[in-house]
Amino acid sequence: MKIVIAVGLTLFSTVAWAQTAPACPTLPADAGLTWEQRVDATFITCKALTDDGRQVFNLMLTARDPKISLERRLRQEESTFSGEEMYWYQPNLGGQETLPQMASRRIAVVEYEDDRYAQVWINAASPEELASLISLARQLDMNNIGAQLSAGN
């Protein structure tokens, strides 16, 4: 009987935690996107999918500095993410010229809280969709998201 009660309390606390601490930030109701998420002790991944299953926006939250070098020559739009000033960058293709299909793709790394980092990718199909997804990124509220992450040291 004690085992059943302990399991019940564990399940109840897990469900209660899941209801109070969502893994991914809330998407605007009119975004037309849904999150596919994976939660681990050291990272959370959030993939925003369109109704037809196309992955257009990716977010990886971690307590470790990803130490991704973003080259100034690839800097594009100035923006904000969770209240933090930042820039979007074109992905680095290892010195190759930017391919036409890559023109509407972006990457950024943002420290959105002390020792909390977001790696953000946009895989837009057009300049209009890129502008829409950058606007979406500005709206995401990262407060209390990823607080359960550990640095994995």
C-alpha positions in Angstrom: 0.0 0.0 0.0 2.9 2.4 0.8 4.4 1.8 -2.7 1.0 2.7 -4.4 0.7 5.9 -2.3 4.3 6.8 -3.1 3.8 6.2 -6.8 0.6 8.1 -6.8 2.2 11.1 -5.0 5.1 11.0 -7.5 2.7 11.0 -10.5 0.7 13.8 -8.9 3.7 15.9 -8.4 5.0 15.3 -11.9 1.6 16.2 -13.4 1.4 19.3 -11.2 5.0 20.3 -12.2 4.2 19.8 -15.9 1.1 22.1 -15.5 3.1 24.9 -13.8 6.3 24.7 -15.7 5.8 24.3 -19.5 8.9 23.2 -21.4 8.4 25.5 -24.4 7.1 29.1 -24.4 3.5 29.7 -25.3 3.0 30.4 -29.0 0.6 33.2 -30.0 -2.8 31.8 -30.8 -2.8 33.2 -34.3 0.7 31.8 -35.2 -0.7 28.7 -36.9 2.2 26.6 -35.3 2.5 23.8 -32.8 5.4 22.8 -30.7 7.1 19.5 -30.9 9.2 19.3 -27.8 11.9 17.2 -26.1 12.9 17.7 -22.5 16.1 16.5 -21.0 18.0 17.5 -17.8 20.4 19.7 -19.7 18.4 21.0 -22.6 14.9 21.5 -24.0 14.2 21.5 -27.7 11.2 23.2 -29.2 10.4 22.7 -32.9 7.6 24.8 -34.3 5.7 23.0 -37.0 3.2 24.3 -39.6 -0.1 22.5 -40.1 1.5 20.6 -43.0 4.4 19.5 -40.8 7.1 21.9 -42.1 9.6 22.8 -39.3 10.0 26.6 -39.5 11.3 27.6 -36.1 13.6 25.8 -33.7 14.5 26.7 -30.2 17.1 24.9 -27.9 17.2 26.0 -24.3 20.2 25.1 -22.2 22.1 26.2 -19.0 25.4 25.8 -20.9 26.9 28.5 -23.0 26.8 26.9 -26.5 29.9 28.9 -27.5 28.7 29.2 -31.1 30.7 31.7 -33.1 28.5 33.9 -35.2 30.4 36.0 -37.7 29.8 39.7 -37.9 29.9 39.6 -41.7 26.8 37.3 -41.6 24.9 39.6 -39.2 21.4 40.6 -40.5 18.4 41.9 -38.6 18.6 43.6 -35.3 15.8 42.4 -33.0 14.9 41.3 -29.4 14.3 38.0 -27.9 12.7 37.7 -24.4 13.6 41.4 -23.8 17.2 40.9 -24.8 18.8 42.9 -27.6 20.2 40.6 -30.3 21.0 40.1 -34.0 19.9 37.4 -36.4 22.7 35.9 -38.5 22.7 34.0 -41.8 23.9 30.5 -41.2 27.6 29.9 -41.9 28.1 27.6 -44.8 31.8 27.1 -44.3 32.9 30.0 -46.5 30.6 29.0 -49.5 28.4 31.6 -51.1 24.9 31.8 -49.6 22.6 29.6 -51.6 19.2 31.1 -52.6 17.3 28.7 -50.4 19.4 29.8 -47.4 18.6 33.5 -47.9 15.6 33.4 -45.5 17.2 31.3 -42.8 18.6 32.7 -39.6 20.3 31.7 -36.4 20.9 33.4 -33.1 22.2 32.6 -29.6 20.8 34.7 -26.8 21.5 34.7 -23.1 17.9 35.3 -21.9 18.5 34.9 -18.2 21.6 34.4 -16.0 23.1 31.2 -17.2 20.1 30.4 -19.5 20.8 30.3 -23.3 18.5 30.0 -26.3 19.8 28.9 -29.7 17.2 29.9 -32.2 16.9 28.9 -35.9 14.5 30.1 -38.5 13.9 28.1 -41.6 11.6 30.4 -43.6 10.6 29.7 -47.1 10.3 33.4 -48.1 11.3 36.9 -47.0 7.7 37.4 -45.8 7.7 34.2 -43.7 11.1 35.3 -42.3 9.7 38.6 -41.2 6.7 36.8 -39.6 8.9 34.4 -37.7 11.2 37.2 -36.5 8.1 38.9 -35.2 7.0 35.7 -33.5 10.4 35.4 -31.8 10.0 38.9 -30.4 6.7 37.8 -28.7 8.0 34.7 -27.0 8.1 35.0 -23.2 11.0 33.0 -21.7 10.2 34.0 -18.1 10.2 30.8 -16.0 11.0 28.6 -19.1 13.9 26.2 -18.6 14.3 26.9 -14.9 14.7 23.2 -14.3 17.7 22.9 -16.6 21.1 22.0 -15.1 24.5 22.8 -16.6 25.3 19.1 -16.8 28.7 19.5 -15.2 
